[in-house]
Amino acid sequence: MTYQFFCGFLGLFFLIAPSRAQENNASHAVTETLKNYAAVESKNIAEVEKYVVTSEDFTIFEGGHINWGWPDYRDNHLAPELKAFLEFKYNYEEIKARVLGDMAYATLKYNIYIKMKEREISGEGLATAVLLKKAGQWKIQHMHTSKIPKREH
């Protein structure tokens, strides 16, 4: 009985171990996609488009505003903002990705600094991203960001 239990446990280990490695690889790929998307600070929209679903299926909830579809977000939100930014720093940290087949979600923290002619903005926030694997590449389909309010001391 002990030998059979040991063999069964060993077999189960060899079945689970590869799937954990695959999940870790996929989770790493999702994290890299998000870090690459944060390169939006380059202000190069063509570069950013490599990491998003560029159809009407894309959605973003940002600062209490909703954009339906990548063209709407790109043309009416992102491009005008980037044009107004004299300086722009944006990065993600504490990315926690979870992969479920060809879909993944991630929670993360972001830091942002923007300098425009008339003002400067800096802060941090939280975000949730939903990604789909399309043609072997992870793409952001949905992003929801929420700025963390500055605390008064």
Secondary structure, DSSP 4 states (H G I P E B T S, - for coil): -HHHHHHHHHHHHHHHHHHHHHHHHHHHHHHHHHHHHGGGGG--HHHHGGGB--STT-EEEETTEEEESHHHHIIIIIHHHHHH-SEEEEEEEEEEEEEETTEEEEEEEEEEEEE-SS-EEEEEEEEEEEEEEETTEEEEEEEEEEEPPPPP-
